[in-house]
Amino acid sequence: MTSSGRPYRRRKNLTVVSLLLLVLSIALGPTPSAAAGTDWWDPAARPAPDSRINVTGEPFTGTNARGEVRGFVDAHDHIFSNEAFGGRLICGKPFSEQGVADALKDCPEHYPDGSLAIFDFITNGGDGKHDPNGWPTFKDWPAHDSLTHQQNYYAWIERAWRGGQRVLVNDLVTNGVICSVYFFKDRSCDEMTSIRLQAKLTYDMQAFVDKMHGGPGKGWFRVVTDSAQARKVIEQGKLAVVMGVETSEPFGCKQVLDIAQCSKADIDKGLDELHALGVRSMFLCHKFDNALCGVRFDSGTLGTAINVGQFLSTGTYWKTEACKGPQADNPIGNAAAPAAEKKLPAGEEVPSYSADARCNVRGLTDLGEYAVRGMMKRGMMLEIDHMSVKAIGRVLDIFEAESYPGVLSSHSWMDMDWTERVYGLGGFIAQYMHGSEGFVAEAERTEALRDKYGVGYGYGTDMNGVGGWPGPRGADAPNKVTYPFKSVDGGSVIDRQTTGERTWDLNTDGAAHYGLVPDWIEDIRRVGGQDTVDDLFRGAESYLGTWAASENHEAGVDLAAGSAASASSSEWSLFTSYKPHRAVDGDRGTRWASDWSDDQWLQVDLGSARTVGRVTVDWERAYAKSYRIELSADGTTWRTAWSTTAGDGGLDTARFAGTPARYVRVHGLERGTGWGYSLHEVGVHSR
């Protein structure tokens, strides 16, 4: 779920009365009832009435000559967000036993003319009035710029699958704050209640599709919970559906006045429950700072309004600082947002921000780090979009220290300067479903890195995520989509999609619903050529590679854990100990601290000669600007295995050729602060 103010897409003017609601939302002819054919991909019976698919030909199966699966990846979709936010924000259901006429109904308050479609006119401008009738006319919705109507009807997803998509990440989504302030709701605002329901309905949709195809396991919509299962599904030519989670307060981990409202026990319980539900990827923060991490800002009027929402939710505004590296969060700006600011208590004002202070001071908290490591233990993949650069930097440091590949960027909401670090870890990147020109331009900027690391690419449609989708390029646009066209694999023919009396054409309607994903990919091919589409077609293999490596990751043995440690000096304290053993006790809440001078060291005795090829150094605020990792067989004669003169604190990982050594020393040469050197933990690994 993302912002309607993305690059390459036009943002509508917001109504004064409803700007805060928009902000909070971001914190976020009939087909015959029976098919005549007997091919495995054609159902024996559909509900009546239903949508057409308008694709002919057998879906591709198997692997390529290198044994790799093929197919597109949508790494970010929200099939069941109609069940989120109190149940009345997104209108219509993805499926119904009674067919499309029952599934694609508008919300009750939208009748007779949309006058009470409050969220519709918040997000789409104007007065919100529209024809509420879906079947059979679909006069006004779904549409690329209507953010409140169901876009994920099962038959439209089926069309995307038939067009070559083989992975769909269904992000279970909700936001308790949106639910609490929206005028219409028919259920509780508890986030986990909604997440549980959406997970159940994902399995129910699988059963619904199975029933049409003859029984359990026979349908094309397959919920998968491990990479091997997903690979088998894709080899069969079916769609692997992975569940993720995108909420602002996972595990109840909001923060109020900088005080966390959750505990480590809450995090463990929440992760265990989500994993048992089948969730394999998730966001830890989204739009509002929480007890786990700070967020990447939104800009301009929208940013100001979300900042108001941040205050109303947490009691604090965003705080910024000068960025310490090349990456930056989005500029907040100082634009006025009158409607949102009226919601503030008397005397409260949104602070102004300096243009040269673009980074959120809030990074990954201790609880956030606990959650990250908990996800690693469970082989889950972490979504870094929406995290502040400070939080992402720490996450990537942790993953690099552990050689953990499970990092995802699914919809263009991270600084692109992180791209190589993500690929270097073995992570997966998908781009938001921009218009074809914008999508191709962004893809070309990172093409060399994909070639370097031999990886495919993905897209994140974010459908039902109130983000907005590609508008029409026009009937006379250059290189427009010509119907019918062939699928990328060449085995299917795709014509204009028809549901009821309405036929959509990407050229004149834009990406109005999920069934137009194949048309949009064809538009990318015509605008940008085959290279980008080829990278997208390699997406399934790359995504499975990241997932499998995450599942199979084994934490390396820390040779330093519990070892004897000594140091050149130790800071004295009446209240606690800063002795050397504190840096190898496995507790990141303790630390060794030296005297306040440059030439200081911490030494670890491994007990016997061991092969050493990686050393991790987790600095407290008192870090070394210049230091060396030194090895010794006897504790007397030392050689330098690794060194830096550009240390900046945080968690460093030193890698070098495996070398036999009994003693390992972190030797500080120049301090980065006025204090001494201080280390939370030193880890020593064979590789």
VEXMIDREN-447443 format. One line per 8 residues: number of its first residue (from 0); for each residue x, y, z of C-alpha. Coordinates in Angstrom, 1 decimal. Example, Ala and Ser with C-alpha at 12.3 -4.5 7.8 and 13.67 -1.06 7.14 Angstrom:
0 = 12.3/-4.5/7.8; 13.7/-1.1/7.1
***
This chain:
0 = 0.0/0.0/0.0; 1.5/3.3/-1.0; 1.1/6.9/-1.8; -0.9/8.4/-4.7; 1.9/10.9/-5.1; 4.5/8.6/-6.8; 6.7/9.7/-9.7; 5.2/9.3/-13.2
8 = 1.6/9.5/-11.9; -0.6/12.6/-11.6; -1.9/13.5/-8.2; -5.4/14.9/-7.9; -6.2/17.9/-5.8; -7.5/16.8/-2.4; -10.6/18.2/-0.8; -10.1/20.3/2.3
16 = -12.4/18.4/4.5; -10.8/15.0/3.9; -7.0/15.4/3.6; -6.3/13.7/6.8; -8.2/10.6/5.8; -6.2/10.3/2.6; -3.0/10.6/4.7; -4.1/7.8/7.0
24 = -5.2/5.6/4.2; -1.7/5.8/2.8; -0.4/4.8/6.3; -1.6/2.1/3.7; -21.5/-10.1/-22.3; -21.7/-12.8/-19.5; -19.4/-15.8/-19.6; -21.2/-19.1/-19.9
32 = -21.5/-21.0/-16.6; -19.7/-24.0/-18.0; -16.6/-24.1/-20.2; -16.8/-26.2/-23.3; -13.2/-27.3/-23.4; -11.5/-30.0/-21.4; -8.0/-28.5/-21.2; -6.5/-28.4/-17.7
40 = -6.4/-24.6/-17.6; -10.1/-24.2/-18.4; -12.5/-24.7/-15.4; -15.3/-27.3/-15.8; -17.8/-24.7/-14.5; -17.7/-21.0/-13.4; -20.2/-19.2/-11.3; -22.9/-17.4/-13.3
48 = -22.7/-14.7/-14.3; -18.9/-14.2/-14.6; -16.1/-12.3/-16.4; -14.4/-13.4/-19.5; -10.7/-14.1/-19.6; -10.0/-13.3/-23.3; -6.8/-15.4/-23.5; -6.4/-18.5/-25.7
56 = -3.6/-21.0/-25.6; -2.0/-23.3/-23.1; -0.1/-21.8/-20.2; 3.6/-22.6/-20.4; 5.0/-25.2/-18.0; 8.3/-26.7/-17.0; 11.7/-24.9/-17.0; 14.0/-23.4/-19.6
64 = 17.2/-25.1/-20.9; 19.0/-24.1/-17.7; 16.4/-25.6/-15.5; 15.1/-22.3/-14.4; 11.4/-21.5/-13.9; 10.0/-18.6/-16.0; 7.4/-16.0/-15.4; 6.5/-12.6/-14.0
72 = 6.4/-11.6/-10.3; 4.0/-9.2/-8.7; 5.8/-8.7/-5.4; 3.1/-6.3/-3.9; -0.6/-6.7/-4.2; -3.6/-6.5/-1.8; -6.3/-9.0/-2.9; -8.4/-8.7/0.2
80 = -8.0/-5.1/1.3; -11.8/-4.9/1.0; -11.7/-6.6/4.4; -9.3/-4.0/5.9; -9.9/-0.5/7.4; -13.3/-1.5/8.9; -14.5/-3.2/5.7; -16.1/-0.3/3.8
88 = -13.1/1.5/2.3; -12.5/-0.8/-0.7; -15.8/-1.8/-2.3; -16.4/-5.3/-3.8; -15.0/-8.8/-3.2; -12.4/-10.8/-5.2; -14.8/-13.8/-5.6; -18.2/-15.1/-4.8
96 = -20.0/-18.4/-5.3; -22.9/-16.3/-6.7; -20.7/-14.8/-9.4; -19.4/-11.5/-10.5; -22.7/-9.6/-10.0; -22.6/-10.4/-6.3; -18.8/-10.0/-5.9; -18.4/-6.6/-7.6
104 = -21.0/-4.5/-5.7; -20.3/-1.0/-4.7; -20.4/0.0/-1.0; -23.9/0.5/0.3; -23.3/4.2/1.0; -22.3/4.8/-2.6; -25.9/4.3/-3.8; -27.7/5.9/-5.6
112 = -25.1/8.2/-7.2; -22.0/8.2/-5.1; -22.8/11.2/-3.1; -21.6/9.6/0.1; -18.5/8.0/-1.5; -16.4/10.1/0.8; -13.1/8.3/0.2; -13.7/8.3/-3.5
120 = -13.8/12.0/-3.8; -10.9/12.4/-1.3; -8.7/10.4/-3.5; -10.1/11.2/-7.0; -11.2/14.8/-6.7; -14.4/16.3/-7.8; -17.6/15.4/-5.8; -17.1/11.7/-5.8
128 = -20.3/11.0/-7.7; -20.3/8.0/-9.9; -22.5/5.2/-11.2; -22.4/2.7/-8.3; -23.6/-0.2/-10.5; -20.9/-2.8/-11.3; -22.4/-5.7/-13.3; -23.1/-5.5/-16.1
136 = -22.2/-2.0/-17.2; -19.1/-1.1/-15.1; -19.6/2.4/-16.4; -17.3/4.2/-13.9; -15.3/1.5/-12.2; -12.9/-0.2/-11.9; -10.7/2.5/-13.3; -7.0/3.4/-13.1
144 = -7.8/6.4/-10.9; -10.7/5.0/-8.8; -9.0/3.9/-5.7; -12.0/2.6/-3.7; -13.3/-0.2/-6.0; -12.1/-3.8/-6.2; -9.5/-4.4/-8.8; -8.5/-8.0/-7.9
152 = -11.5/-10.0/-9.0; -10.3/-13.6/-9.3; -11.0/-13.8/-13.1; -8.8/-10.8/-13.7; -6.0/-12.4/-11.7; -6.6/-15.5/-13.8; -6.1/-13.4/-16.9; -2.8/-12.1/-15.5
160 = -1.7/-15.7/-14.8; -2.7/-16.8/-18.3; -0.6/-13.9/-19.6; 2.6/-15.2/-17.9; 2.6/-14.2/-14.3; 3.7/-17.0/-12.0; 4.2/-15.4/-8.6; 1.8/-13.1/-6.7
168 = 2.6/-11.7/-3.2; -0.7/-11.1/-1.5; 0.1/-8.5/1.2; -2.4/-8.7/4.0; -3.0/-5.1/4.8; -4.9/-2.8/7.2; -4.5/0.2/9.4; -6.2/0.7/12.7
176 = -6.0/4.5/12.5; -7.7/4.7/9.1; -10.4/2.4/10.4; -10.9/4.5/13.5; -11.4/7.8/11.6; -13.3/6.6/8.6; -17.0/7.3/8.7; -18.2/3.9/7.5
184 = -17.2/0.6/9.0; -18.9/-2.7/9.9; -16.3/-4.4/12.1; -13.6/-4.0/14.7; -10.5/-1.9/13.9; -8.2/-4.5/15.5; -5.4/-5.1/12.9; -4.7/-8.7/13.7
192 = -8.4/-9.6/13.4; -8.3/-8.3/9.8; -5.0/-10.0/9.0; -6.3/-13.3/10.2; -9.5/-12.9/8.1; -7.5/-12.0/5.0; -5.3/-15.0/5.4; -8.3/-17.3/5.8
200 = -9.9/-15.8/2.7; -6.7/-16.4/0.7; -7.1/-20.1/1.3; -10.9/-19.9/0.7; -10.1/-18.3/-2.7; -7.8/-21.3/-3.5; -10.6/-23.7/-2.6; -13.1/-21.6/-4.7
208 = -10.8/-22.0/-7.8; -10.1/-25.6/-7.0; -13.8/-26.4/-7.0; -14.2/-24.9/-10.5; -11.4/-27.1/-11.7; -12.6/-30.4/-10.2; -11.4/-30.6/-6.7; -8.6/-29.9/-4.2
216 = -5.2/-29.2/-5.7; -6.5/-28.9/-9.3; -6.9/-25.1/-9.6; -4.3/-22.6/-10.9; -4.4/-20.4/-7.7; -1.9/-22.1/-5.3; -1.1/-20.7/-1.9; 2.5/-21.7/-1.1
224 = 4.5/-21.6/2.1; 8.0/-22.6/1.0; 10.1/-22.0/-2.1; 10.2/-25.7/-3.2; 6.5/-25.8/-3.2; 6.4/-22.6/-5.2; 8.8/-24.0/-7.7; 6.7/-27.1/-8.2
232 = 3.6/-25.0/-8.7; 5.3/-22.8/-11.3; 6.7/-25.8/-13.1; 3.2/-27.0/-13.4; 2.3/-23.7/-15.1; 0.2/-22.4/-12.2; 0.3/-19.3/-10.0; 2.3/-19.4/-6.7
240 = 0.6/-17.1/-4.2; 2.7/-16.0/-1.3; 1.3/-14.1/1.7; 3.0/-11.0/3.2; 1.9/-8.4/5.7; 1.9/-4.6/5.4; 0.7/-2.7/8.5; 1.7/0.3/10.5
248 = 1.6/-1.4/13.9; 2.7/-5.1/13.6; 2.4/-7.1/16.8; 0.8/-4.0/18.4; 4.2/-2.3/18.2; 3.1/1.3/18.0; 4.9/3.9/20.1; 3.3/6.7/22.1
256 = 5.5/9.6/23.2; 8.5/7.4/22.2; 7.4/4.7/24.6; 7.0/1.2/23.0; 3.6/-0.4/23.4; 4.9/-3.9/22.8; 7.5/-6.3/24.2; 9.8/-9.0/22.8
264 = 7.3/-11.5/23.9; 4.6/-9.8/21.8; 7.0/-9.9/18.8; 7.7/-13.6/19.2; 4.1/-14.4/19.6; 3.2/-12.3/16.6; 5.9/-13.8/14.4; 4.9/-17.3/15.4
272 = 1.2/-16.6/14.6; 2.0/-15.0/11.2; 4.3/-17.8/10.2; 1.7/-20.4/11.2; -0.8/-18.5/9.0; 1.5/-18.9/6.1; 3.0/-15.4/6.0; 6.6/-15.4/4.6
280 = 7.4/-11.7/4.1; 6.4/-8.5/5.9; 7.0/-4.8/6.6; 8.0/-3.7/10.1; 6.9/0.0/9.7; 4.6/1.9/7.3; 4.0/5.7/7.1; 4.1/6.3/10.9
288 = 7.2/5.8/13.1; 6.5/2.9/15.4; 8.2/1.0/18.2; 10.3/-1.0/15.6; 11.6/1.6/13.1; 11.4/5.0/11.7; 9.7/5.6/8.3; 10.7/7.1/5.0
296 = 8.8/10.4/4.7; 6.3/11.7/2.2; 6.7/15.1/0.7; 4.9/18.4/0.3; 1.3/18.9/1.4; 0.9/15.2/1.7; 4.0/14.9/3.9; 2.7/17.6/6.2
304 = -0.7/15.9/6.5; 0.9/12.5/7.2; 3.0/14.2/9.8; -0.2/15.4/11.5; -1.4/11.8/11.4; 1.9/10.8/12.9; 1.3/13.2/15.8; -2.2/12.1/16.3
312 = -1.2/8.4/16.4; 2.1/8.7/18.3; 2.2/12.0/20.1; 5.3/13.1/18.3; 6.2/14.6/14.9; 8.9/13.4/12.6; 12.3/14.5/13.5; 15.0/15.0/10.9
320 = 18.8/15.3/10.8; 21.5/15.7/8.2; 22.0/12.5/6.3; 25.3/10.7/7.0; 25.6/8.9/3.7; 24.5/9.2/0.0; 21.0/7.9/0.8; 18.2/10.2/1.9
328 = 14.6/10.0/3.0; 12.1/12.0/1.0; 12.1/15.7/1.8; 9.1/16.6/4.0; 8.9/20.2/2.9; 6.9/22.9/4.8; 3.8/23.0/2.7; 0.6/23.8/4.5
336 = -2.2/21.2/4.9; -5.0/23.2/6.4; -7.6/20.4/6.7; -5.1/18.1/8.5; -3.7/20.8/10.7; -7.2/21.7/12.0; -7.2/18.2/13.6; -4.3/19.2/15.9
344 = -5.0/20.2/19.5; -5.1/24.0/20.2; -1.6/25.4/20.3; 0.0/22.6/18.3; 1.8/23.4/15.1; 3.6/21.2/12.6; 7.3/22.0/12.8; 9.3/23.4/9.9
352 = 12.2/21.4/8.5; 15.5/22.3/7.1; 16.1/21.4/3.4; 19.5/20.0/4.3; 18.2/17.7/7.0; 16.4/15.0/5.0; 16.9/11.9/7.1; 14.7/10.5/9.9
360 = 16.5/10.5/13.2; 14.6/7.3/14.0; 16.2/4.2/12.7; 15.9/0.5/13.7; 15.1/0.3/17.4; 16.3/-2.4/19.8; 12.8/-4.0/19.5; 13.0/-3.6/15.7
368 = 16.4/-5.4/15.7; 14.8/-8.2/17.8; 12.0/-8.5/15.2; 14.5/-8.6/12.3; 16.5/-11.3/13.9; 13.3/-13.2/14.8; 12.4/-13.1/11.1; 15.8/-14.4/10.2
376 = 15.3/-17.3/12.6; 12.1/-18.2/10.9; 13.5/-17.9/7.3; 11.2/-14.9/6.5; 11.9/-12.1/4.1; 11.9/-8.5/5.2; 10.4/-5.7/3.2; 12.6/-2.6/3.5
384 = 10.4/-0.2/1.5; 8.9/2.5/3.8; 11.8/2.2/6.3; 14.0/5.2/6.9; 17.4/5.1/5.4; 18.8/4.9/9.0; 16.7/1.8/9.6; 17.5/0.2/6.2
392 = 21.2/0.8/6.8; 21.1/-1.1/10.1; 19.0/-3.9/8.5; 21.5/-4.3/5.7; 24.4/-4.3/8.2; 22.8/-7.1/10.1; 22.0/-9.1/7.0; 25.6/-8.7/5.7
400 = 27.0/-9.7/9.1; 25.0/-12.9/8.9; 25.1/-13.4/5.1; 21.3/-13.4/5.1; 19.7/-12.8/1.7; 16.1/-12.3/2.7; 15.6/-8.6/1.8; 12.9/-7.3/-0.6
408 = 12.1/-3.9/-2.1; 8.7/-4.5/-3.7; 7.3/-1.1/-4.9; 9.9/1.7/-5.4; 9.9/3.1/-1.9; 13.5/2.9/-1.0; 16.5/5.1/-2.1; 17.9/3.6/-5.3
416 = 21.4/3.9/-3.9; 20.6/0.8/-1.8; 20.2/-1.3/-5.0; 23.6/-2.9/-5.2; 23.7/-3.8/-1.5; 20.3/-5.5/-1.9; 21.5/-7.4/-4.9; 24.9/-8.2/-3.2
424 = 23.0/-9.9/-0.4; 20.9/-11.9/-2.9; 17.8/-9.9/-2.3; 15.0/-9.2/-4.8; 13.7/-5.8/-6.2; 10.5/-5.0/-7.9; 9.3/-1.6/-9.2; 6.0/0.1/-8.7
432 = 3.5/-0.3/-11.5; 4.4/3.0/-13.1; 3.3/4.0/-16.6; 5.3/2.2/-19.3; 7.6/5.2/-20.0; 8.4/5.8/-16.3; 8.8/2.0/-15.6; 11.2/1.6/-18.5
440 = 13.3/4.6/-17.4; 13.6/3.4/-13.9; 14.4/-0.2/-15.0; 17.2/1.1/-17.3; 18.8/3.0/-14.4; 19.4/-0.3/-12.6; 19.8/-2.6/-15.6; 23.6/-2.8/-15.3
448 = 23.4/-4.0/-11.7; 20.9/-6.7/-12.7; 23.3/-7.8/-15.4; 26.2/-7.8/-12.9; 24.4/-10.0/-10.4; 22.5/-12.1/-13.0; 19.1/-11.4/-11.5; 15.6/-10.8/-12.8
456 = 13.2/-8.0/-12.0; 9.6/-7.7/-10.7; 6.8/-5.3/-10.4; 4.5/-4.3/-7.6; 1.0/-3.5/-8.7; -0.2/-2.4/-5.3; -3.8/-2.9/-6.5; -6.4/-2.2/-3.9
464 = -3.6/-0.2/-2.2; -5.0/3.3/-2.9; -1.9/4.2/-4.9; -3.1/5.0/-8.4; -2.1/3.1/-11.6; -1.0/3.9/-15.1; -3.4/6.1/-17.0; -4.1/5.7/-20.7
472 = -1.4/6.8/-23.2; -4.1/7.4/-25.8; -5.6/5.7/-28.9; -3.1/7.6/-31.0; 0.0/7.2/-28.8; 3.2/6.0/-30.5; 3.9/2.3/-30.0; 0.5/1.6/-28.5
480 = -0.7/-1.9/-27.7; -2.3/-3.6/-30.7; -4.9/-6.2/-30.0; -4.7/-9.2/-30.1; -1.1/-9.8/-29.1; 1.0/-12.8/-28.1; 2.1/-13.5/-24.6; 5.8/-13.2/-23.9
488 = 6.4/-16.9/-24.2; 4.6/-16.9/-27.5; 2.1/-19.6/-26.5; -1.0/-17.6/-25.8; -3.0/-14.9/-27.7; -4.4/-12.1/-25.6; -7.3/-9.9/-26.7; -9.1/-7.0/-25.0
496 = -10.7/-8.0/-21.7; -14.4/-8.0/-21.3; -16.5/-8.2/-18.2; -20.2/-7.9/-18.6; -21.0/-5.1/-21.1; -17.6/-3.4/-20.6; -14.5/-4.0/-22.7; -11.2/-2.4/-21.5
504 = -8.4/-1.3/-23.8; -5.1/-0.3/-22.1; -4.5/2.5/-24.6; -7.7/4.3/-23.7; -8.5/3.0/-20.2; -5.2/2.6/-18.6; -4.5/-0.1/-16.0; -8.0/-0.2/-14.6
512 = -7.9/-3.7/-13.0; -5.6/-6.7/-12.5; -6.7/-8.3/-15.7; -4.8/-5.6/-17.6; -1.4/-6.6/-16.3; -0.5/-8.5/-19.5; -1.6/-5.6/-21.6; 0.6/-3.3/-19.5
520 = 3.6/-5.6/-20.0; 3.0/-5.5/-23.7; 3.0/-1.7/-23.5; 6.4/-1.9/-21.7; 7.7/-4.1/-24.5; 6.4/-1.7/-27.2; 7.7/1.4/-25.4; 11.0/0.1/-24.1
528 = 11.9/-2.9/-26.1; 12.4/-6.6/-25.2; 15.2/-6.2/-22.6; 13.1/-5.0/-19.7; 10.4/-7.6/-20.4; 13.1/-10.3/-20.5; 14.3/-9.2/-17.1; 10.7/-9.3/-15.8
536 = 10.3/-12.8/-17.3; 13.3/-13.9/-15.2; 11.6/-12.6/-12.1; 10.2/-15.8/-10.8; 13.5/-17.6/-10.7; 15.2/-14.7/-8.9; 12.4/-14.4/-6.4; 12.5/-18.1/-5.6
544 = 16.3/-17.8/-5.3; 16.0/-15.2/-2.6; 13.3/-17.1/-0.8; 15.1/-20.5/-0.9; 18.4/-18.9/0.3; 16.5/-17.3/3.2; 14.9/-20.6/4.2; 18.1/-22.5/4.0
552 = 20.2/-20.0/5.8; 22.1/-21.3/8.7; 23.5/-19.0/11.3; 27.3/-19.4/11.4; 28.9/-20.5/14.6; 30.4/-17.6/16.5; 33.8/-18.7/17.5; 34.2/-15.8/19.9
560 = 31.0/-16.5/21.9; 32.0/-17.0/25.5; 35.7/-16.9/24.7; 38.4/-15.4/27.0; 38.8/-11.7/26.2; 41.3/-9.1/27.2; 41.9/-5.5/26.3; 44.4/-2.6/26.5
568 = 42.2/-0.8/28.9; 38.6/-0.8/30.3; 36.6/2.2/31.4; 35.7/2.1/35.0; 32.1/2.6/36.3; 30.5/2.4/39.7; 27.3/1.0/38.3; 28.2/-1.5/35.6
576 = 31.0/-3.4/34.0; 32.7/-2.4/30.7; 35.2/-5.3/31.0; 36.4/-7.1/27.8; 34.2/-10.2/28.2; 31.1/-8.0/27.8; 31.9/-7.9/24.0; 31.7/-11.7/23.6
584 = 28.8/-12.5/26.0; 26.1/-12.7/23.4; 24.2/-9.8/24.9; 23.9/-6.8/22.7; 22.8/-4.8/25.7; 26.2/-4.9/27.3; 29.5/-3.6/26.0; 33.3/-3.2/26.4
592 = 34.6/0.4/26.6; 38.2/1.6/26.5; 40.0/4.5/28.0; 39.7/7.8/26.0; 42.7/7.6/23.8; 43.4/6.4/20.3; 45.6/3.3/20.5; 43.4/0.7/22.1
600 = 42.6/-2.9/21.4; 40.3/-5.8/22.3; 41.6/-9.3/22.0; 39.8/-12.6/21.8; 41.3/-16.0/22.6; 39.6/-18.8/20.6; 41.2/-21.5/22.7; 42.9/-23.2/19.7
608 = 43.8/-22.4/16.1; 40.7/-22.0/14.0; 40.1/-20.8/10.5; 39.0/-17.2/10.6; 37.5/-15.5/7.5; 34.9/-13.1/8.9; 34.8/-10.8/11.9; 31.8/-8.7/12.8
616 = 32.2/-5.6/15.0; 29.1/-3.9/16.5; 30.1/-0.4/17.7; 28.4/1.6/20.4; 28.3/5.4/19.7; 32.0/5.5/20.6; 33.4/4.0/17.4; 36.7/3.8/15.5
624 = 37.3/5.9/12.4; 40.4/3.9/11.7; 41.0/0.4/12.9; 42.4/-3.0/12.0; 41.4/-6.7/12.4; 44.6/-8.5/13.4; 45.3/-12.3/13.7; 47.9/-14.2/15.6
632 = 48.8/-17.8/16.2; 50.6/-17.1/19.5; 49.3/-13.8/20.8; 52.6/-12.2/20.2; 53.2/-11.9/16.5; 50.3/-10.2/14.7; 49.4/-9.6/11.1; 46.7/-7.4/9.6
640 = 43.8/-9.3/7.9; 41.6/-6.3/7.3; 41.6/-2.5/7.9; 39.7/0.7/7.3; 40.3/4.4/7.7; 36.7/5.3/6.9; 34.8/3.7/9.8; 31.4/5.3/10.6
648 = 30.2/3.2/13.5; 27.3/0.8/13.4; 27.8/-2.8/12.6; 30.8/-3.6/10.4; 31.6/-6.9/8.7; 35.2/-7.6/7.8; 35.7/-10.4/5.2; 39.0/-11.8/4.1
656 = 40.6/-15.1/3.0; 40.2/-17.8/5.6; 43.3/-17.9/7.8; 44.3/-20.1/10.8; 44.5/-18.1/14.0; 44.0/-18.6/17.7; 43.8/-14.9/18.6; 41.8/-12.2/17.0
664 = 42.3/-8.5/17.8; 40.2/-5.4/17.0; 42.8/-2.6/17.1; 41.6/1.0/17.2; 44.0/3.5/15.7; 41.9/6.7/15.5; 38.7/7.5/17.4; 35.6/8.7/15.6
672 = 34.3/10.6/18.7; 35.8/12.4/21.7; 35.2/9.2/23.8; 37.2/6.0/23.6; 36.2/2.9/21.8; 33.1/0.8/22.8; 31.9/-2.5/21.3; 28.6/-4.2/22.0
680 = 29.7/-7.5/20.4; 32.5/-8.9/18.4; 31.8/-12.0/16.3; 34.4/-14.3/14.8; 33.4/-16.8/12.0; 35.2/-19.2/9.8; 33.5/-17.8/6.6
***
